[in-house]
């Protein structure tokens, strides 16, 4: 039960990153690889700020700002320099590796005996698992409520319209380039927030921690869409949280297989994503066969 609760708490923290991926992948219809650089950037900024003696809450806010700046760079490269979205992400995450290394000063930084949001709640009497569950739950509720309200405003509707149909949006006077930049910033700010929270949970920041981030985010989003369909925007965001938790539980089940090598987690994550991505196509084929039979 402790292992399951731990996986659920991890799923909550990772779900914030998954929601960030959802914003670019589904709302803007952009495959943004900046996530793999923004996640360790948030972790690095948060870790260095805490080691320097800054309040962990302020350190987390700085991480969000750092992620938004990374998103701003990607947005400008894509909209102003007209670099394709996929290449934009590759360029930014490549640059962020060096930046993250400079921020950390070395490959990884430990937070031993430093006050974090997790240790603060532990000092208040909560166990580590319960502290992470509380932090994750509060963060997820705030993020989902904020985005639900935002995406129903004029700016949010313009953002969604940009992702749905760029020519129609331009015809209606929407500045699509600006909307894309907003989307990039919002997405990577959330991804950096996830990195900051998970760093405080893990007790260290590592420059290579972003490897596979996009796979985890996409898997969570696709699992949510396959399992739960036809939802309004608010409930869709909430379903991504469910998808993230389910993803962590599936990975836990795989690791519990006797003789399983923990080094193969990334491989199974990729296989799981490929399988989940294939499910919608398989469902379409089944529907076509059913119609042909009729």
Number of C-alpha atoms within 10 A of each C-alpha: 6 8 11 13 15 18 23 23 24 22 25 29 28 28 32 30 32 31 31 26 32 24 24 22 18 15 20 22 16 20 19 27 24 33 35 27 32 36 35 33 36 35 36 33 27 35 33 20 19 21 20 11 11 16 15 23 15 13 24 28 18 20 32 30 21 24 33 27 18 26 29 21 18 29 27 18 20 21 18 12 10 11 16 12 20 14 17 24 26 18 16 22 26 15 14 21 19 13 16 26 18 13 17 22 13 11 14 16 19 16 18 10 9 16 18 26 17 26 20 14 18 16 12 10 11 15 14 16 20 17 22 28 22 17 19 24 15 12 18 21 13 12 17 21 13 12 19 19 12 14 17 15 12 10 14 19 14 22 28 23 21 25 22 15 13 17 12 12 18 14 9 11 9 18 15 20 18 17 23 27 23 18 27 31 26 23 29 35 31 29 36 36 33 30 34 32 30 22 25 25 22 12 18 19 27 20 26 16 18 20 15 15 24 21 22 23 27 24 26 31 29 21 22 24 18 14 10 15 10 8 12 10 16 16 14 21 27 21 23 29 27 21 28 32 23 19 27 23 20 15 17 15 11 17 17 12 9 7 7 11 11 10 9 11 15 15 11 14 20 15 13 19 21 13 12 20 16 12 14 14 11 11 12 11 12 12 12 12 11 10 9 8 7 6
